[in-house]
Structures are given as structure tokens and as C-alpha cells.
Amino acid sequence: MVRAKCRGAPAEELGTWESDNRGSGQEAAVVEACRGCPVMADCAAYGLATGPGGMVWAGIPVPEMPNTRYYKRAVERLRGIADGQARVW
């Protein structure tokens, strides 16, 4: 994903997200970092293929725990983005 906005960007620019820290404002910062990225669908597909837990893919923060509704909801959103059926924002 050579054209990804996050490729080569300093971590300070992208923000950080801890999957167990919902509601702290971290999520909004990392989602904003992905806004307008030209490779959203590719990013979502790659995240699904490699195991998305604990990462942000295509602007969707995915919790580490796969048995939670938050995880399942995030994975469904990634599938929609990867298939071109869902908008991120």
C-alpha cells in the first residue's frame, strides 16, 4: 500500500490507540489520521487477512478481544469497506 497516508508518517502525526482505552479521545485521533486515505479498501482487506485485533485498519479501531461485540462490529465494518459496500465516514 504505497499510497497509504500512514506510510512513512511519524507516529506522533498519526496518534496512538490502545484497544482497551475506548472513550479517551485516542480513537478519534487515529480515525482522523485515516480520513481521505486512497487505499481504504485495500487496508481493510489486508487487516482482515492478517488478523485485525488490536490495530487500526481503514480508520476502524479493532479491539484485541475477538469475543466482544465491539470487535465483531469493527470486523463487520472492515468487511463492508473491503467490499466497497460501506463508507467509513
Sequence and secondary structure as in RCSB ss.txt:
>XXXX:A:sequence
MVRAKCRGAPAEELGTWESDNRGSGQEAAVVEACRGCPVMADCAAYGLATGPGGMVWAGIPVPEMPNTRYYKRAV
ERLRGIADGQARVW
>XXXX:A:secstr
 TT TTTT  HHHH    TT TTSSHHHHHHHHHTT TTHHHHHHHHHHH  TTEEETTEEE S TTSHHHHHHH
HHHHHHHTT     
